[in-house]
């Protein structure tokens, strides 16, 4: 009788390619040097983050004072209070040593205050927005006949302005009511005028001409129109809205919170958390349930791996009930527009990445059920590969590690 051996766990391989790994002698030297400098690197990193937190808090405080002195903030009282709240969270986070959370809160306060100040100076109480961050080719146009201009962070957008992204472009746009839109590749939106809503002084409106946007609302909600329907997105809601102009199909998915979608034929649907409706031929489907997001297991966030000591990295995540497959993306930035790995049909809850190039990368995973409905993306995590040069995409399918 032969002993039964446990089969090793199978991983598919993906490669982040670049220069070939140097000889073992060189590798040993580099590992020793990197290890010697590791503690120093962490110390310096902490000092840099502390300075960034201090700077963003000081800038937000200065903007707060400038907004107070500008006058006329009654129309933006909710946004002003949100900015002040985020600033206090930033100060508390800095005092407790939670520097990353402190920086995020400080940055959100600064962005809100900058947007309020731009609105007060340029347009008054009408609906405005502002580019928060831009990656790749993104353009905007003033009105129907203005020339297309290159988008940059902190450029203000007024009612009637268009935003257009290329296949490799994406942008974050914050409206003055505190809603944050991520305009995805191949998308055109039109900034509408703020409109009154029941129980709300003013509510920003965005027209999605085609493409798709992710959005997170603040304390006053938002309205998003497509050629076939309009979504009233409630406050404190995270959602995705898309429109395919060739198929004339819209998708309205809520990740957290809720929204109400009304179609041209008069049908209306309440869309709760982890639900979506599809608009086609002028009418709306019934609400469908979205799968849960996977939970990323390993490696931990901000994991650092030394290329000359390791040639592979295993990414793992939790299984999701009802999932038939998983989508995996790895990219050099949080916008995920230049992905080095982008697969939609992972069968297992792990993937092995071959490392042959240095850089800092982010990764995320989504579950796909038997009907092809995709969950919200998981939280993103970062990992850093050091001590090599070069990076190129390996393709979308499995590949042997080199």
C-alpha positions as CSV (number, residue, x, y, z in Angstrom):
1,X,0.0,0.0,0.0
2,X,1.4,3.4,-0.9
3,X,1.1,6.5,1.3
4,X,-1.4,9.1,0.0
5,X,0.2,12.4,-0.3
6,X,-1.6,15.7,0.0
7,X,-1.7,17.4,-3.4
8,X,0.0,20.8,-3.3
9,X,-2.3,23.8,-3.7
10,X,-2.5,25.0,-7.3
11,X,-1.9,28.6,-8.3
12,X,-2.1,30.2,-11.6
13,X,0.9,32.3,-12.6
14,X,1.1,35.9,-13.7
15,X,4.2,37.8,-14.4
16,X,5.1,41.4,-13.8
17,X,8.0,41.5,-16.3
18,X,11.1,43.7,-16.6
19,X,14.9,43.1,-16.5
20,X,16.1,39.7,-15.7
21,X,17.2,39.0,-12.1
22,X,20.9,39.5,-11.6
23,X,23.3,36.7,-10.6
24,X,23.1,35.2,-7.1
25,X,26.3,36.8,-5.9
26,X,24.9,40.2,-6.7
27,X,21.6,39.3,-5.1
28,X,23.2,38.4,-1.8
29,X,25.0,41.7,-1.7
30,X,21.8,43.6,-2.5
31,X,19.8,41.7,0.1
32,X,22.3,42.6,2.8
33,X,22.3,46.2,1.9
34,X,18.5,46.4,1.7
35,X,18.2,44.7,5.0
36,X,20.7,47.1,6.6
37,X,18.7,50.1,5.3
38,X,15.2,48.8,6.0
39,X,14.8,50.4,9.4
40,X,16.2,53.6,8.2
41,X,13.8,53.6,5.3
42,X,10.8,53.1,7.6
43,X,12.0,55.9,9.9
44,X,12.4,58.3,7.0
45,X,9.0,57.3,5.6
46,X,7.4,58.1,8.9
47,X,9.1,61.5,9.1
48,X,7.9,62.3,5.5
49,X,4.3,61.3,6.3
50,X,4.3,63.4,9.5
51,X,5.4,66.4,7.4
52,X,2.7,65.8,4.8
53,X,0.1,65.5,7.5
54,X,1.2,68.7,9.2
55,X,1.2,70.5,5.8
56,X,-2.3,69.4,4.8
57,X,-3.7,70.4,8.2
58,X,-2.1,73.8,8.0
59,X,-3.3,74.4,4.5
60,X,-6.9,73.3,5.5
61,X,-6.8,75.7,8.5
62,X,-5.7,78.6,6.3
63,X,-8.4,77.8,3.8
64,X,-11.0,77.6,6.6
65,X,-10.0,81.1,7.7
66,X,-10.1,82.4,4.1
67,X,-13.6,80.9,3.5
68,X,-14.8,82.6,6.7
69,X,-13.5,86.0,5.6
70,X,-14.9,85.6,2.1
71,X,-18.5,85.7,3.4
72,X,-21.6,84.3,1.8
73,X,-21.1,80.8,3.0
74,X,-24.7,80.2,4.1
75,X,-25.4,78.5,0.8
76,X,-22.6,76.0,1.6
77,X,-23.1,75.6,5.3
78,X,-23.4,71.8,5.2
79,X,-20.2,71.5,3.1
80,X,-18.4,74.0,5.4
81,X,-19.4,72.0,8.5
82,X,-18.2,68.8,6.8
83,X,-14.8,70.3,6.0
84,X,-14.5,71.5,9.6
85,X,-15.4,68.0,10.9
86,X,-12.8,66.4,8.6
87,X,-10.2,68.9,9.8
88,X,-10.8,68.0,13.4
89,X,-10.5,64.3,12.6
90,X,-7.2,65.0,10.9
91,X,-5.9,66.8,14.0
92,X,-7.1,63.9,16.3
93,X,-5.5,61.4,14.0
94,X,-2.2,63.2,14.0
95,X,-2.3,63.4,17.8
96,X,-2.9,59.6,18.1
97,X,-0.3,58.6,15.6
98,X,-2.9,57.5,12.9
99,X,-1.0,59.4,10.2
100,X,-2.6,57.8,7.1
101,X,-6.1,58.4,8.4
102,X,-5.1,61.9,9.4
103,X,-3.8,62.7,6.0
104,X,-7.0,61.4,4.2
105,X,-9.2,63.5,6.5
106,X,-7.0,66.6,6.0
107,X,-7.0,66.2,2.3
108,X,-10.8,65.8,2.2
109,X,-11.2,69.0,4.3
110,X,-8.8,70.9,2.0
111,X,-10.7,69.7,-1.1
112,X,-14.1,70.7,0.2
113,X,-12.8,74.2,1.3
114,X,-11.1,74.8,-2.0
115,X,-14.3,73.9,-3.9
116,X,-16.4,76.2,-1.7
117,X,-13.9,79.1,-2.1
118,X,-13.9,78.6,-5.9
119,X,-17.7,78.7,-5.9
120,X,-17.9,81.8,-3.8
121,X,-15.4,83.6,-6.0
122,X,-16.5,82.5,-9.5
123,X,-20.1,81.7,-9.6
124,X,-22.0,82.3,-6.4
125,X,-24.6,79.7,-5.2
126,X,-25.0,77.8,-8.5
127,X,-23.8,74.2,-8.8
128,X,-20.0,73.8,-9.3
129,X,-17.4,71.1,-9.2
130,X,-13.7,70.7,-9.2
131,X,-11.0,68.3,-10.4
132,X,-9.5,66.6,-7.4
133,X,-7.1,64.2,-9.2
134,X,-6.4,63.4,-12.8
135,X,-4.6,60.4,-14.5
136,X,-4.0,59.9,-18.2
137,X,-5.7,61.9,-20.9
138,X,-8.6,63.8,-19.5
139,X,-10.2,67.0,-21.0
140,X,-12.9,69.5,-20.2
141,X,-14.9,72.0,-22.2
142,X,-16.6,75.2,-21.2
143,X,-20.2,74.9,-22.5
144,X,-21.3,73.6,-25.9
145,X,-18.8,75.4,-28.1
146,X,-15.7,76.0,-26.1
147,X,-12.3,74.3,-27.0
148,X,-11.3,71.1,-25.2
149,X,-8.7,71.8,-22.6
150,X,-6.3,69.5,-20.6
151,X,-7.7,68.8,-17.2
152,X,-5.6,69.4,-14.1
153,X,-6.3,69.1,-10.4
154,X,-8.0,72.0,-8.7
155,X,-9.5,73.3,-11.9
156,X,-13.1,74.5,-11.3
157,X,-16.0,73.2,-13.3
158,X,-19.3,75.2,-13.7
159,X,-22.8,74.2,-14.8
160,X,-22.7,73.4,-18.5
161,X,-19.1,72.2,-18.5
162,X,-18.2,68.8,-20.1
163,X,-15.6,66.3,-18.9
164,X,-14.2,63.7,-21.2
165,X,-11.8,60.8,-20.5
166,X,-9.8,58.7,-22.9
167,X,-9.4,54.9,-22.9
168,X,-6.4,55.4,-20.5
169,X,-7.8,58.3,-18.5
170,X,-9.7,58.8,-15.3
171,X,-10.4,61.7,-13.0
172,X,-11.9,62.4,-9.6
173,X,-14.4,65.3,-9.6
174,X,-15.9,66.7,-6.4
175,X,-19.0,68.7,-6.5
176,X,-19.5,71.5,-4.0
177,X,-22.1,69.6,-2.1
178,X,-19.4,67.1,-1.1
179,X,-20.1,64.3,-3.6
180,X,-17.1,62.6,-5.1
181,X,-17.3,61.2,-8.7
182,X,-14.6,58.9,-10.2
183,X,-15.0,59.4,-13.9
184,X,-13.8,56.2,-15.5
185,X,-12.2,55.6,-19.0
186,X,-14.1,56.4,-22.2
187,X,-16.7,58.5,-20.4
188,X,-18.3,61.9,-21.0
189,X,-20.2,63.8,-18.3
190,X,-22.0,67.1,-18.2
191,X,-22.0,69.2,-15.0
192,X,-25.6,70.3,-14.4
193,X,-27.0,73.0,-12.3
194,X,-27.8,72.3,-8.6
195,X,-31.6,71.7,-8.2
196,X,-33.8,71.8,-5.1
197,X,-34.8,68.5,-3.6
198,X,-37.4,67.6,-0.9
199,X,-35.9,68.5,2.5
200,X,-32.6,69.6,0.8
201,X,-31.6,73.2,0.0
202,X,-29.7,72.2,-3.1
203,X,-28.6,69.0,-4.8
204,X,-26.0,68.7,-7.5
205,X,-26.9,67.2,-10.9
206,X,-24.6,65.3,-13.3
207,X,-25.6,64.1,-16.8
208,X,-23.8,60.9,-17.8
209,X,-23.7,61.1,-21.6
210,X,-22.0,57.7,-21.9
211,X,-19.4,55.6,-20.0
212,X,-19.5,55.0,-16.3
213,X,-18.8,56.7,-13.0
214,X,-18.4,55.6,-9.4
215,X,-19.7,58.1,-6.8
216,X,-19.9,58.7,-3.1
217,X,-22.3,61.3,-1.8
218,X,-22.0,63.5,1.2
219,X,-24.8,64.8,3.4
220,X,-27.1,66.1,0.6
221,X,-27.2,63.4,-2.0
222,X,-26.9,63.9,-5.8
223,X,-28.8,63.3,-9.0
224,X,-27.3,61.5,-12.0
225,X,-29.1,61.4,-15.4
226,X,-28.5,59.1,-18.3
227,X,-30.2,59.3,-21.7
228,X,-32.8,56.7,-20.4
229,X,-33.2,57.3,-16.7
230,X,-32.4,59.5,-13.7
231,X,-31.1,58.3,-10.3
232,X,-31.7,60.2,-7.1
233,X,-28.8,59.1,-5.0
234,X,-29.3,59.6,-1.3
235,X,-26.8,60.9,1.2
236,X,-23.9,58.8,2.4
237,X,-24.3,56.4,-0.6
238,X,-21.6,54.6,-2.6
239,X,-22.7,53.6,-6.1
240,X,-21.8,52.9,-9.7
241,X,-23.8,54.2,-12.7
242,X,-23.0,53.3,-16.3
243,X,-24.6,53.9,-19.8
244,X,-23.7,52.1,-23.0
245,X,-24.7,54.4,-25.8
246,X,-24.5,51.7,-28.5
247,X,-26.7,49.2,-26.7
248,X,-28.7,52.0,-25.0
249,X,-28.4,50.1,-21.7
250,X,-27.9,51.7,-18.3
251,X,-26.8,50.1,-15.1
252,X,-27.5,51.5,-11.6
253,X,-25.7,49.7,-8.7
254,X,-25.7,50.6,-5.0
255,X,-22.9,49.4,-2.8
256,X,-23.8,51.3,0.3
257,X,-26.8,53.4,1.1
258,X,-29.6,53.7,-1.5
259,X,-31.0,55.5,-4.5
260,X,-34.3,55.7,-6.5
261,X,-34.1,55.2,-10.3
262,X,-36.8,56.5,-12.6
263,X,-37.0,55.6,-16.3
264,X,-38.5,57.4,-19.3
265,X,-41.6,55.1,-19.3
266,X,-42.5,56.2,-15.7
267,X,-41.3,53.0,-14.0
268,X,-39.4,53.6,-10.8
269,X,-37.2,51.3,-8.6
270,X,-35.8,51.6,-5.1
271,X,-32.2,50.3,-5.2
272,X,-30.8,49.3,-1.8
273,X,-27.4,48.3,-0.6
274,X,-25.8,45.6,-2.7
275,X,-28.5,45.8,-5.4
276,X,-28.7,46.9,-9.0
277,X,-31.2,47.6,-11.7
278,X,-30.7,47.6,-15.5
279,X,-32.4,50.1,-17.8
280,X,-33.1,48.9,-21.4
281,X,-35.6,49.9,-24.0
282,X,-36.9,52.7,-21.8
283,X,-37.9,50.5,-18.8
284,X,-36.2,49.2,-15.7
285,X,-35.5,45.6,-14.5
286,X,-36.4,44.4,-11.0
287,X,-33.7,44.9,-8.4
288,X,-31.0,42.2,-8.5
289,X,-28.8,41.3,-5.6
290,X,-25.0,41.8,-6.0
291,X,-22.5,39.4,-4.5
292,X,-20.5,40.4,-1.5
293,X,-17.0,41.7,-2.0
294,X,-14.1,39.4,-1.3
295,X,-11.9,40.2,1.7
296,X,-8.2,40.5,0.9
297,X,-6.2,38.1,3.1
298,X,-2.5,38.4,2.1
299,X,-0.2,40.1,1.8
300,X,-0.9,42.8,4.3
301,X,-1.3,46.4,3.1
302,X,1.9,48.2,2.2
303,X,3.8,44.9,2.1
304,X,7.4,45.2,0.8
305,X,9.2,42.4,-1.0
306,X,12.8,42.4,-2.1
307,X,13.2,41.2,-5.7
308,X,16.6,39.7,-5.3
309,X,15.4,37.5,-2.4
310,X,12.0,36.5,-3.8
311,X,10.8,35.9,-7.4
312,X,7.1,35.5,-6.6
313,X,4.3,36.8,-4.5
314,X,1.0,35.0,-3.7
315,X,-2.1,37.1,-3.5
316,X,-5.0,35.5,-1.5
317,X,-8.6,36.5,-0.7
318,X,-11.6,35.0,1.0
319,X,-14.2,32.9,-0.9
320,X,-17.6,34.5,-1.6
321,X,-20.8,32.5,-1.3
322,X,-22.3,32.0,-4.8
323,X,-19.3,33.2,-6.7
324,X,-18.5,31.4,-9.9
325,X,-15.2,33.2,-10.5
326,X,-13.2,36.3,-9.4
327,X,-11.8,39.3,-11.2
328,X,-8.3,40.4,-10.3
329,X,-6.5,43.7,-11.1
330,X,-3.0,44.8,-10.3
331,X,-2.0,48.3,-11.4
332,X,0.6,51.0,-10.6
333,X,-2.0,53.5,-9.4
334,X,-5.4,53.5,-7.6
335,X,-7.2,54.5,-10.7
336,X,-6.6,51.1,-12.3
337,X,-6.4,52.4,-15.9
338,X,-3.0,50.9,-16.7
339,X,-3.3,47.5,-15.3
340,X,-0.4,45.1,-15.4
341,X,-2.7,42.2,-14.5
342,X,-6.4,42.3,-15.4
343,X,-8.3,38.9,-15.4
344,X,-12.0,38.2,-15.0
345,X,-12.1,34.4,-14.7
346,X,-10.0,33.4,-11.7
347,X,-11.4,30.1,-10.3
348,X,-9.4,30.0,-7.2
349,X,-9.0,32.4,-4.3
350,X,-5.3,32.9,-4.9
351,X,-2.9,34.0,-7.7
352,X,0.8,33.7,-7.9
353,X,2.6,36.8,-9.4
354,X,6.0,36.4,-10.9
355,X,8.2,39.4,-9.9
356,X,10.6,40.7,-12.5
357,X,10.3,44.5,-12.1
358,X,10.3,47.0,-9.3
359,X,7.7,49.5,-8.4
360,X,4.7,50.2,-6.1
361,X,1.5,48.4,-7.1
362,X,-2.2,48.3,-5.9
363,X,-4.4,45.3,-6.2
364,X,-8.1,44.4,-5.7
365,X,-10.5,41.6,-6.3
366,X,-14.3,41.3,-7.1
367,X,-16.6,38.2,-7.1
368,X,-18.7,37.3,-10.2
369,X,-21.8,35.1,-9.7
370,X,-23.3,32.5,-12.0
371,X,-25.4,35.2,-13.8
372,X,-22.3,37.2,-14.5
373,X,-23.1,39.9,-12.0
374,X,-20.0,41.4,-10.4
375,X,-19.7,42.5,-6.8
376,X,-18.2,45.8,-5.7
377,X,-14.4,45.7,-5.8
378,X,-12.7,44.8,-2.5
379,X,-10.7,47.4,-0.6
380,X,-7.4,48.0,-2.4
381,X,-4.0,47.0,-1.0
382,X,-0.5,48.1,-1.9
383,X,2.7,46.2,-2.2
384,X,6.2,47.4,-3.2
385,X,8.8,45.5,-5.2
386,X,12.3,46.8,-4.8
387,X,15.8,46.3,-6.2
388,X,15.2,45.8,-9.9
389,X,14.3,47.9,-13.0
390,X,11.7,47.8,-15.7
391,X,8.0,46.9,-15.8
392,X,5.7,45.7,-18.6
393,X,2.4,44.0,-18.7
394,X,2.5,40.2,-18.9
395,X,-0.9,39.8,-20.6
396,X,-4.3,38.9,-19.2
397,X,-3.8,35.1,-19.0
398,X,-1.7,32.7,-17.0
399,X,2.0,32.7,-17.7
400,X,5.0,30.8,-16.3
401,X,7.2,32.8,-14.0
402,X,10.5,33.6,-15.5
